[in-house]
Amino acid sequence: MEDLIMENEKREFIIKKLKEKGFRITRQRRMLLDVILANECSSCKEIFFEASRRDNGIGTATVYRMVNLLEEIGAIDRKNMYKISYPNNCSLEEACIVEMSDDSTCRLSAKRWNEVLHAGLEACGYLQGREVTGIILHPCSCEQEGLGHAV
C-alpha cells in the first residue's frame, strides 16, 4: 500500500514539475510516466514495448520526447536505467518511509534520505570518494517472518 502512495507522490511531483515548465499533461504522457514508475525499463525501447501494450497508438517518437522531458526536469537520469531519482536539493517531504519491526515508521525527506544513504555507504566503506548517481531497488517476493509483508 505504501509503495502505491510513494508512486503516486512521485507521479504528482513530476506532473507538477512538467506543468511548471509549461508542458501539457496528456493522457499518453501520464501513461508513459506510469510505465516508467511501475517498471524497471533500461531503454526507450523497453518503455515503448510496455507502453504499446497499453496503447497501441503510441509511437516511439512520443516515448523519446517524454524521456527527454523527464530528463530535462531532472526526474530521470539515463545512466540510472530510467528510474525516477531524487536530486540532493529535492524538497519532497516524504521520499522514503522506513518500516520498523515494532510497526512504527520513519519518514524521510528526499534530502534526509540522501544524507542517510551517503552516511551509511561511507561508514561501510563503499563510497571511497565516489558519489551515488542512482539506486535500483528490486522488490523481494519472499515473506520475512515477523514482518507480515514482503520486504
C-alpha positions in Angstrom: 0.0 0.0 0.0 2.8 2.4 0.9 4.5 1.7 -2.4 1.4 2.8 -4.2 1.4 6.0 -2.1 5.1 6.7 -2.8 4.5 6.0 -6.6 1.5 8.5 -6.6 3.6 11.1 -4.7 6.4 10.7 -7.3 3.9 10.9 -10.1 2.3 14.1 -8.8 5.7 15.7 -8.1 6.8 15.0 -11.7 3.5 16.2 -13.2 3.8 19.4 -11.1 7.4 20.0 -12.5 6.2 19.4 -16.1 3.4 21.9 -15.6 5.8 24.4 -14.1 7.9 24.2 -17.3 4.8 24.8 -19.4 4.2 21.2 -20.7 0.7 19.9 -21.2 -0.1 16.7 -19.3 -1.7 14.5 -22.0 -3.2 11.0 -21.5 -0.2 9.5 -23.3 2.3 11.4 -21.1 0.5 10.2 -17.9 0.5 6.6 -19.2 4.3 6.8 -20.1 5.0 8.2 -16.6 3.1 5.3 -15.1 5.0 2.8 -17.2 8.4 4.3 -16.1 7.3 4.4 -12.4 6.0 0.9 -12.4 8.6 -0.9 -14.4 12.4 -1.3 -14.5 12.9 -0.2 -18.1 16.5 0.0 -19.2 15.9 1.7 -22.5 13.3 3.7 -24.5 12.6 0.5 -26.5 11.5 -1.3 -23.3 9.4 1.7 -22.3 7.8 1.7 -25.8 7.0 -2.0 -25.8 5.3 -1.8 -22.4 3.5 1.4 -23.4 2.3 0.0 -26.7 0.8 -2.9 -24.8 -1.4 -0.4 -23.0 -1.9 1.9 -26.0 -1.1 0.6 -29.5 -1.4 4.1 -30.9 1.7 5.4 -29.1 4.8 6.0 -31.3 8.5 5.7 -30.5 8.9 9.5 -31.0 6.4 10.1 -28.2 8.4 7.9 -25.9 11.7 9.6 -26.8 10.1 13.1 -26.3 8.7 12.1 -22.9 12.0 10.6 -21.8 13.8 13.8 -22.9 11.3 15.9 -21.0 11.7 13.9 -17.8 15.5 14.1 -18.2 15.2 17.9 -18.7 13.3 18.4 -15.5 15.7 16.1 -13.6 13.2 13.4 -12.9 15.2 10.7 -14.6 18.8 10.0 -15.4 19.6 7.9 -18.5 22.6 6.5 -16.7 20.2 5.3 -14.0 18.2 2.9 -16.1 15.2 5.4 -16.3 14.4 5.1 -12.6 12.9 8.1 -11.0 15.6 9.9 -9.0 15.6 12.5 -6.2 18.3 15.2 -6.5 20.0 16.3 -3.4 18.1 19.6 -3.4 14.7 17.9 -3.9 12.1 19.3 -1.4 9.8 16.3 -1.4 9.0 15.8 2.3 8.2 12.0 2.2 10.6 10.5 -0.3 11.1 7.4 1.9 9.1 5.6 4.6 11.1 3.1 6.6 9.0 0.4 8.4 10.4 -0.8 11.7 9.9 -4.2 13.4 7.7 -2.6 16.1 5.3 -1.3 13.4 6.5 2.2 13.7 7.7 4.2 10.7 10.4 6.7 10.0 9.5 9.2 7.3 12.5 10.8 5.5 12.5 13.8 3.2 14.4 13.4 -0.1 17.3 15.4 1.3 17.5 13.4 4.5 17.2 10.1 2.6 20.2 11.2 0.5 22.1 12.1 3.7 21.3 8.8 5.5 22.2 6.8 2.4 25.5 8.6 1.9 26.5 8.3 5.6 25.7 4.6 5.6 27.6 3.8 2.4 30.5 5.9 3.6 30.6 4.2 7.0 30.7 0.8 5.4 33.5 1.8 3.0 31.5 1.6 -0.2 31.9 5.1 -1.4 35.7 5.6 -1.4 35.4 9.2 -2.6 32.6 8.4 -5.2 29.1 9.8 -5.3 25.9 7.8 -5.6 24.3 8.5 -9.0 21.3 6.2 -8.7 19.7 3.3 -6.9 17.8 0.4 -8.4 15.8 -1.4 -5.8 14.5 -4.8 -6.7 11.4 -5.8 -4.6 11.7 -9.1 -2.7 8.9 -11.6 -3.2 9.6 -13.7 -0.1 7.9 -13.2 3.2 10.1 -12.5 6.2 9.0 -14.0 9.5 7.5 -11.4 11.9 7.2 -8.6 9.4 3.9 -9.7 7.9 4.7 -8.5 4.4 7.3 -8.8 1.7 10.3 -6.6 2.2 
